[in-house]
Amino acid sequence: MTDRLLVLLIIAAVVAAIWALVRLRATSYRGRDAADLLEADRPLILAFSTPDCVPCRTAQKPALEKLRQRYVDRVEVREVDATVHPELADRFGILTVPSTVVVGADGRVRAVNYGLALADKLALQLGLDGGPRRGVTSRLDTVRRT
């Protein structure tokens, strides 16, 4: 019994360490200059995917489309195939898809999301109105915490 408990504790510690490294990696890209990617004076979302990524097509793409429709001329959304542009994926430490990089109108990286990012979360990271207000949790955040 104690052997099983020890193995469980080791697995939990490894998972926690990996999670902490991913969070640290994501925050290390914040604030970096990405002004060379902006084509207009508006924020940019780089959405990394691959042709065989099912969550990219079924969840991330609809979220990006919702963001495009909600903020027609206020945000640019650019979808990037990570297999065609590996140098761009390496620049932001993209190791998995779907992933999004949020670049403010000032050319600074505001957030890197490894995994699915819904439209409200992206709007909040861009500081656009219509996203959830600070201090207000979405239903998805509540589900994730429990």
N, CA and C atoms as a LAMMPS dump frame, in Angstrom:
ITEM: TIMESTEP
0
ITEM: NUMBER OF ATOMS
438
ITEM: BOX BOUNDS ff ff ff
-5.0000000000000000e+02 5.0000000000000000e+02
-5.0000000000000000e+02 5.0000000000000000e+02
-5.0000000000000000e+02 5.0000000000000000e+02
ITEM: ATOMS id mol type element x y z
1 1 1 N 0.824 -1.201 0
2 1 2 C 0 0 0
3 1 3 C 0.862 1.257 0
4 2 1 N 1.91 1.281 0.831
5 2 2 C 2.771 2.465 0.875
6 2 3 C 3.55 2.625 -0.424
7 3 1 N 3.839 1.517 -1.114
8 3 2 C 4.527 1.61 -2.399
9 3 3 C 3.643 2.318 -3.432
10 4 1 N 2.381 1.994 -3.444
11 4 2 C 1.442 2.63 -4.367
12 4 3 C 1.282 4.116 -4.054
13 5 1 N 1.223 4.433 -2.785
14 5 2 C 1.111 5.822 -2.377
15 5 3 C 2.353 6.605 -2.781
16 6 1 N 3.513 6.015 -2.62
17 6 2 C 4.763 6.664 -3.009
18 6 3 C 4.806 6.901 -4.514
19 7 1 N 4.395 5.925 -5.297
20 7 2 C 4.357 6.081 -6.756
21 7 3 C 3.378 7.183 -7.138
22 8 1 N 2.233 7.215 -6.492
23 8 2 C 1.246 8.258 -6.759
24 8 3 C 1.799 9.647 -6.427
25 9 1 N 2.489 9.771 -5.32
26 9 2 C 3.096 11.053 -4.94
27 9 3 C 4.17 11.479 -5.936
28 10 1 N 4.962 10.534 -6.413
29 10 2 C 5.999 10.858 -7.4
30 10 3 C 5.367 11.328 -8.701
31 11 1 N 4.324 10.637 -9.138
32 11 2 C 3.627 11.052 -10.362
33 11 3 C 3.026 12.44 -10.192
34 12 1 N 2.415 12.706 -9.058
35 12 2 C 1.833 14.025 -8.8
36 12 3 C 2.906 15.103 -8.796
37 13 1 N 4.06 14.815 -8.216
38 13 2 C 5.152 15.785 -8.188
39 13 3 C 5.683 16.076 -9.59
40 14 1 N 5.793 15.039 -10.425
41 14 2 C 6.255 15.226 -11.798
42 14 3 C 5.257 16.062 -12.596
43 15 1 N 3.977 15.763 -12.45
44 15 2 C 2.945 16.531 -13.154
45 15 3 C 2.962 17.987 -12.696
46 16 1 N 3.095 18.23 -11.414
47 16 2 C 3.151 19.604 -10.897
48 16 3 C 4.38 20.337 -11.419
49 17 1 N 5.495 19.658 -11.502
50 17 2 C 6.722 20.282 -12.002
51 17 3 C 6.584 20.636 -13.48
52 18 1 N 5.998 19.748 -14.256
53 18 2 C 5.791 20.021 -15.682
54 18 3 C 4.837 21.19 -15.861
55 19 1 N 3.761 21.21 -15.077
56 19 2 C 2.803 22.312 -15.162
57 19 3 C 3.491 23.645 -14.822
58 20 1 N 4.316 23.655 -13.79
59 20 2 C 5.023 24.878 -13.396
60 20 3 C 5.982 25.336 -14.488
61 21 1 N 6.663 24.403 -15.135
62 21 2 C 7.581 24.767 -16.212
63 21 3 C 6.842 25.344 -17.415
64 22 1 N 5.687 24.782 -17.739
65 22 2 C 4.896 25.305 -18.853
66 22 3 C 4.419 26.714 -18.537
67 23 1 N 3.941 26.946 -17.323
68 23 2 C 3.502 28.294 -16.916
69 23 3 C 4.66 29.289 -16.952
70 24 1 N 5.829 28.869 -16.464
71 24 2 C 7.014 29.73 -16.478
72 24 3 C 7.426 30.036 -17.9
73 25 1 N 7.383 29.044 -18.755
74 25 2 C 7.757 29.239 -20.159
75 25 3 C 6.816 30.238 -20.829
76 26 1 N 5.523 30.121 -20.568
77 26 2 C 4.552 31.035 -21.172
78 26 3 C 4.785 32.467 -20.711
79 27 1 N 5.075 32.664 -19.436
80 27 2 C 5.291 34.028 -18.947
81 27 3 C 6.626 34.597 -19.408
82 28 1 N 7.577 33.737 -19.759
83 28 2 C 8.872 34.249 -20.204
84 28 3 C 8.785 34.918 -21.574
85 29 1 N 7.746 34.632 -22.347
86 29 2 C 7.593 35.252 -23.659
87 29 3 C 6.811 36.56 -23.596
88 30 1 N 6.132 36.807 -22.473
89 30 2 C 5.369 38.047 -22.339
90 30 3 C 6.3 39.24 -22.327
91 31 1 N 5.888 40.298 -22.996
92 31 2 C 6.669 41.522 -23.039
93 31 3 C 7.689 41.557 -24.155
94 32 1 N 7.913 40.453 -24.826
95 32 2 C 8.87 40.437 -25.932
96 32 3 C 8.331 41.234 -27.106
97 33 1 N 9.245 41.733 -27.908
98 33 2 C 8.87 42.549 -29.058
99 33 3 C 8.456 41.663 -30.225
100 34 1 N 7.312 41.953 -30.79
101 34 2 C 6.815 41.242 -31.965
102 34 3 C 6.218 42.231 -32.959
103 35 1 N 6.701 43.486 -32.912
104 35 2 C 6.163 44.542 -33.762
105 35 3 C 6.347 44.236 -35.245
106 36 1 N 7.363 43.445 -35.581
107 36 2 C 7.59 43.112 -36.98
108 36 3 C 6.468 42.266 -37.577
109 37 1 N 5.63 41.699 -36.751
110 37 2 C 4.518 40.871 -37.224
111 37 3 C 3.245 41.672 -37.473
112 38 1 N 3.176 42.88 -36.92
113 38 2 C 1.972 43.701 -37.078
114 38 3 C 1.921 44.294 -38.473
115 39 1 N 0.752 44.19 -39.099
116 39 2 C 0.558 44.786 -40.416
117 39 3 C -0.288 46.05 -40.337
118 40 1 N -0.936 46.248 -39.228
119 40 2 C -1.782 47.424 -39.012
120 40 3 C -1.604 47.851 -37.561
121 41 1 N -2.167 48.989 -37.233
122 41 2 C -2.085 49.483 -35.856
123 41 3 C -3.194 48.89 -35.005
124 42 1 N -3.278 47.588 -35.006
125 42 2 C -4.269 46.906 -34.185
126 42 3 C -3.66 45.618 -33.651
127 43 1 N -4.222 45.096 -32.568
128 43 2 C -3.681 43.874 -31.963
129 43 3 C -3.745 42.691 -32.927
130 44 1 N -2.91 41.708 -32.632
131 44 2 C -2.796 40.529 -33.484
132 44 3 C -2.869 39.269 -32.633
133 45 1 N -3.553 38.278 -33.148
134 45 2 C -3.548 36.954 -32.536
135 45 3 C -2.99 35.987 -33.559
136 46 1 N -1.893 35.338 -33.19
137 46 2 C -1.326 34.279 -34.011
138 46 3 C -1.879 32.964 -33.486
139 47 1 N -2.598 32.247 -34.324
140 47 2 C -3.209 30.975 -33.925
141 47 3 C -2.442 29.848 -34.611
142 48 1 N -1.665 29.113 -33.829
143 48 2 C -0.856 28.028 -34.375
144 48 3 C -1.671 26.743 -34.423
145 49 1 N -1.584 26.054 -35.564
146 49 2 C -2.281 24.792 -35.732
147 49 3 C -1.493 23.94 -36.72
148 50 1 N -1.999 22.753 -36.999
149 50 2 C -1.465 21.875 -38.026
150 50 3 C -2.653 21.292 -38.783
151 51 1 N -2.432 20.763 -39.97
152 51 2 C -3.567 20.231 -40.741
153 51 3 C -4.298 19.08 -40.061
154 52 1 N -3.611 18.296 -39.249
155 52 2 C -4.249 17.143 -38.622
156 52 3 C -4.727 17.402 -37.195
157 53 1 N -4.753 18.641 -36.764
158 53 2 C -5.163 18.989 -35.401
159 53 3 C -6.691 19.113 -35.332
160 54 1 N -7.317 18.149 -34.686
161 54 2 C -8.78 18.147 -34.573
162 54 3 C -9.276 19.275 -33.659
163 55 1 N -8.692 19.497 -32.446
164 55 2 C -9.177 20.605 -31.611
165 55 3 C -9.001 21.977 -32.277
166 56 1 N -8.017 22.081 -33.15
167 56 2 C -7.828 23.349 -33.867
168 56 3 C -9.032 23.653 -34.752
169 57 1 N -9.521 22.623 -35.433
170 57 2 C -10.665 22.803 -36.338
171 57 3 C -11.991 22.883 -35.603
172 58 1 N -12.151 22.072 -34.561
173 58 2 C -13.467 21.966 -33.925
174 58 3 C -13.704 22.962 -32.803
175 59 1 N -12.649 23.468 -32.179
176 59 2 C -12.828 24.379 -31.036
177 59 3 C -12.115 25.712 -31.223
178 60 1 N -10.824 25.684 -31.601
179 60 2 C -10.067 26.929 -31.698
180 60 3 C -10.539 27.797 -32.864
181 61 1 N -10.753 27.185 -34.02
182 61 2 C -11.183 27.956 -35.188
183 61 3 C -12.527 28.647 -34.964
184 62 1 N -13.552 27.98 -34.394
185 62 2 C -14.8 28.695 -34.1
186 62 3 C -14.612 29.838 -33.092
187 63 1 N -13.734 29.651 -32.116
188 63 2 C -13.473 30.726 -31.15
189 63 3 C -12.824 31.922 -31.839
190 64 1 N -11.907 31.653 -32.753
191 64 2 C -11.258 32.737 -33.495
192 64 3 C -12.252 33.438 -34.412
193 65 1 N -13.129 32.679 -35.025
194 65 2 C -14.156 33.266 -35.894
195 65 3 C -15.103 34.151 -35.085
196 66 1 N -15.462 33.714 -33.897
197 66 2 C -16.309 34.522 -33.009
198 66 3 C -15.615 35.838 -32.661
199 67 1 N -14.327 35.772 -32.386
200 67 2 C -13.551 36.976 -32.077
201 67 3 C -13.491 37.907 -33.282
202 68 1 N -13.282 37.34 -34.468
203 68 2 C -13.254 38.15 -35.705
204 68 3 C -14.579 38.877 -35.915
205 69 1 N -15.682 38.169 -35.703
206 69 2 C -17.005 38.761 -35.922
207 69 3 C -17.316 39.833 -34.887
208 70 1 N -16.905 39.606 -33.653
209 70 2 C -17.201 40.546 -32.573
210 70 3 C -16.378 41.834 -32.706
211 71 1 N -15.133 41.715 -33.144
212 71 2 C -14.223 42.866 -33.233
213 71 3 C -13.707 42.982 -34.656
214 72 1 N -14.597 43.285 -35.6
215 72 2 C -14.312 43.247 -37.029
216 72 3 C -13.045 44.018 -37.404
217 73 1 N -12.947 45.261 -37.069
218 73 2 C -11.803 46.078 -37.468
219 73 3 C -10.859 46.387 -36.313
220 74 1 N -11.026 45.706 -35.174
221 74 2 C -10.217 46.041 -34.005
222 74 3 C -9.118 45.039 -33.713
223 75 1 N -9.175 43.865 -34.331
224 75 2 C -8.169 42.842 -34.079
225 75 3 C -7.907 42.061 -35.368
226 76 1 N -6.661 41.679 -35.552
227 76 2 C -6.289 40.831 -36.685
228 76 3 C -6.012 39.433 -36.144
229 77 1 N -6.584 38.44 -36.785
230 77 2 C -6.356 37.046 -36.408
231 77 3 C -5.665 36.377 -37.583
232 78 1 N -4.5 35.832 -37.308
233 78 2 C -3.731 35.168 -38.354
234 78 3 C -3.495 33.715 -37.955
235 79 1 N -3.96 32.802 -38.781
236 79 2 C -3.752 31.384 -38.521
237 79 3 C -2.428 30.962 -39.14
238 80 1 N -1.615 30.241 -38.36
239 80 2 C -0.273 29.847 -38.77
240 80 3 C -0.153 28.332 -38.688
241 81 1 N 0.23 27.712 -39.787
242 81 2 C 0.504 26.278 -39.794
243 81 3 C 1.916 26.086 -39.234
244 82 1 N 2.005 25.454 -38.081
245 82 2 C 3.289 25.296 -37.398
246 82 3 C 4.246 24.394 -38.169
247 83 1 N 3.731 23.54 -39.046
248 83 2 C 4.614 22.681 -39.84
249 83 3 C 5.207 23.426 -41.027
250 84 1 N 4.526 24.45 -41.498
251 84 2 C 5.021 25.253 -42.618
252 84 3 C 5.944 26.366 -42.123
253 85 1 N 5.667 26.906 -40.925
254 85 2 C 6.454 28.006 -40.353
255 85 3 C 7.045 27.612 -39.003
256 86 1 N 7.943 26.627 -38.978
257 86 2 C 8.5 26.189 -37.688
258 86 3 C 9.354 27.263 -37.002
259 87 1 N 9.943 28.158 -37.792
260 87 2 C 10.756 29.22 -37.198
261 87 3 C 9.896 30.176 -36.375
262 88 1 N 8.677 30.432 -36.824
263 88 2 C 7.763 31.292 -36.075
264 88 3 C 7.276 30.586 -34.814
265 89 1 N 7.01 29.303 -34.925
266 89 2 C 6.608 28.526 -33.746
267 89 3 C 7.744 28.484 -32.727
268 90 1 N 8.971 28.305 -33.178
269 90 2 C 10.125 28.294 -32.268
270 90 3 C 10.324 29.644 -31.595
271 91 1 N 10.047 30.699 -32.307
272 91 2 C 10.217 32.055 -31.758
273 91 3 C 9.393 32.269 -30.49
274 92 1 N 8.214 31.618 -30.426
275 92 2 C 7.328 31.774 -29.279
276 92 3 C 7.237 30.522 -28.42
277 93 1 N 8.101 29.568 -28.656
278 93 2 C 8.123 28.359 -27.829
279 93 3 C 6.909 27.479 -27.984
280 94 1 N 6.333 27.47 -29.171
281 94 2 C 5.138 26.666 -29.414
282 94 3 C 5.561 25.21 -29.591
283 95 1 N 5.089 24.36 -28.69
284 95 2 C 5.406 22.94 -28.742
285 95 3 C 4.176 22.088 -29.006
286 96 1 N 3.002 22.677 -28.871
287 96 2 C 1.754 21.934 -29.042
288 96 3 C 0.733 22.837 -29.73
289 97 1 N -0.203 22.194 -30.398
290 97 2 C -1.286 22.943 -31.029
291 97 3 C -2.603 22.397 -30.507
292 98 1 N -3.614 23.229 -30.386
293 98 2 C -3.637 24.641 -30.709
294 98 3 C -2.907 25.478 -29.666
295 99 1 N -2.286 26.527 -30.13
296 99 2 C -1.657 27.521 -29.262
297 99 3 C -1.887 28.887 -29.885
298 100 1 N -1.991 29.909 -29.045
299 100 2 C -2.184 31.265 -29.546
300 100 3 C -1.186 32.204 -28.896
301 101 1 N -0.745 33.177 -29.674
302 101 2 C 0.126 34.238 -29.182
303 101 3 C -0.648 35.539 -29.356
304 102 1 N -0.792 36.285 -28.287
305 102 2 C -1.544 37.534 -28.291
306 102 3 C -0.553 38.69 -28.287
307 103 1 N -0.596 39.505 -29.35
308 103 2 C 0.311 40.641 -29.506
309 103 3 C -0.519 41.913 -29.469
310 104 1 N -0.164 42.819 -28.58
311 104 2 C -0.884 44.078 -28.465
312 104 3 C -0.579 45.016 -29.617
313 105 1 N -1.339 46.088 -29.73
314 105 2 C -1.137 47.064 -30.796
315 105 3 C 0.224 47.739 -30.693
316 106 1 N 0.839 47.69 -29.494
317 106 2 C 2.16 48.272 -29.3
318 106 3 C 3.286 47.346 -29.755
319 107 1 N 2.93 46.129 -30.197
320 107 2 C 3.927 45.19 -30.686
321 107 3 C 4.526 44.293 -29.624
322 108 1 N 4.022 44.364 -28.411
323 108 2 C 4.519 43.527 -27.312
324 108 3 C 3.63 42.298 -27.138
325 109 1 N 4.251 41.161 -26.852
326 109 2 C 3.499 39.94 -26.596
327 109 3 C 2.808 40.082 -25.251
328 110 1 N 1.498 39.922 -25.25
329 110 2 C 0.727 40.033 -24.01
330 110 3 C 0.478 38.688 -23.357
331 111 1 N 0.373 37.629 -24.167
332 111 2 C 0.11 36.306 -23.605
333 111 3 C 0.45 35.237 -24.626
334 112 1 N 0.823 34.083 -24.116
335 112 2 C 0.987 32.884 -24.929
336 112 3 C 0.119 31.811 -24.282
337 113 1 N -0.802 31.264 -25.06
338 113 2 C -1.72 30.243 -24.56
339 113 3 C -1.373 28.915 -25.198
340 114 1 N -0.891 27.984 -24.401
341 114 2 C -0.629 26.636 -24.89
342 114 3 C -1.898 25.835 -24.678
343 115 1 N -2.518 25.425 -25.762
344 115 2 C -3.803 24.752 -25.677
345 115 3 C -4.915 25.686 -26.119
346 116 1 N -6.117 25.222 -25.993
347 116 2 C -7.3 25.948 -26.44
348 116 3 C -7.491 27.249 -25.66
349 117 1 N -7.776 28.327 -26.393
350 117 2 C -8.107 29.612 -25.777
351 117 3 C -9.408 30.104 -26.402
352 118 1 N -10.42 30.294 -25.577
353 118 2 C -11.722 30.724 -26.063
354 118 3 C -11.726 32.225 -26.369
355 119 1 N -12.726 32.675 -27.107
356 119 2 C -12.811 34.056 -27.572
357 119 3 C -12.806 35.052 -26.417
358 120 1 N -13.539 34.769 -25.35
359 120 2 C -13.588 35.694 -24.216
360 120 3 C -12.228 35.847 -23.554
361 121 1 N -11.501 34.76 -23.435
362 121 2 C -10.165 34.816 -22.841
363 121 3 C -9.229 35.646 -23.712
364 122 1 N -9.282 35.453 -25.022
365 122 2 C -8.429 36.22 -25.932
366 122 3 C -8.789 37.703 -25.901
367 123 1 N -10.083 38.019 -25.853
368 123 2 C -10.528 39.411 -25.775
369 123 3 C -10.029 40.058 -24.486
370 124 1 N -10.091 39.321 -23.394
371 124 2 C -9.597 39.831 -22.117
372 124 3 C -8.097 40.08 -22.179
373 125 1 N -7.359 39.162 -22.777
374 125 2 C -5.909 39.331 -22.884
375 125 3 C -5.534 40.505 -23.773
376 126 1 N -6.392 40.833 -24.732
377 126 2 C -6.146 41.98 -25.595
378 126 3 C -6.631 43.286 -24.986
379 127 1 N -7.418 43.188 -23.925
380 127 2 C -7.96 44.39 -23.296
381 127 3 C -9.122 44.968 -24.07
382 128 1 N -9.785 44.151 -24.866
383 128 2 C -10.94 44.621 -25.633
384 128 3 C -12.183 44.539 -24.773
385 129 1 N -13.101 45.488 -24.969
386 129 2 C -14.343 45.421 -24.206
387 129 3 C -15.168 44.263 -24.735
388 130 1 N -16.015 43.737 -23.907
389 130 2 C -16.826 42.602 -24.305
390 130 3 C -16.305 41.301 -23.74
391 131 1 N -15.049 41.278 -23.332
392 131 2 C -14.528 40.088 -22.673
393 131 3 C -14.963 40.12 -21.224
394 132 1 N -14.759 39.044 -20.488
395 132 2 C -15.137 39.049 -19.078
396 132 3 C -14.376 40.126 -18.318
397 133 1 N -15.045 40.753 -17.38
398 133 2 C -14.385 41.782 -16.572
399 133 3 C -13.432 41.123 -15.598
400 134 1 N -12.431 41.885 -15.188
401 134 2 C -11.485 41.372 -14.205
402 134 3 C -12.227 41.055 -12.916
403 135 1 N -11.876 39.922 -12.322
404 135 2 C -12.511 39.511 -11.086
405 135 3 C -13.769 38.681 -11.294
406 136 1 N -14.25 38.614 -12.53
407 136 2 C -15.434 37.821 -12.826
408 136 3 C -14.97 36.548 -13.512
409 137 1 N -15.27 35.408 -12.937
410 137 2 C -14.838 34.15 -13.526
411 137 3 C -15.894 33.633 -14.473
412 138 1 N -15.436 33.017 -15.55
413 138 2 C -16.367 32.409 -16.484
414 138 3 C -16.762 31.03 -15.981
415 139 1 N -17.761 30.46 -16.589
416 139 2 C -18.202 29.126 -16.212
417 139 3 C -17.084 28.118 -16.434
418 140 1 N -16.302 28.28 -17.491
419 140 2 C -15.209 27.356 -17.764
420 140 3 C -14.144 27.443 -16.686
421 141 1 N -13.814 28.655 -16.214
422 141 2 C -12.839 28.799 -15.142
423 141 3 C -13.316 28.1 -13.873
424 142 1 N -14.601 28.199 -13.59
425 142 2 C -15.144 27.555 -12.404
426 142 3 C -15.032 26.035 -12.524
427 143 1 N -15.304 25.51 -13.701
428 143 2 C -15.219 24.074 -13.924
429 143 3 C -13.774 23.598 -13.765
430 144 1 N -12.815 24.351 -14.288
431 144 2 C -11.419 23.966 -14.224
432 144 3 C -10.91 23.952 -12.79
433 145 1 N -11.408 24.837 -11.947
434 145 2 C -10.904 24.919 -10.567
435 145 3 C -11.41 23.793 -9.694
436 146 1 N -12.53 23.189 -10.074
437 146 2 C -13.095 22.137 -9.232
438 146 3 C -12.584 20.771 -9.606
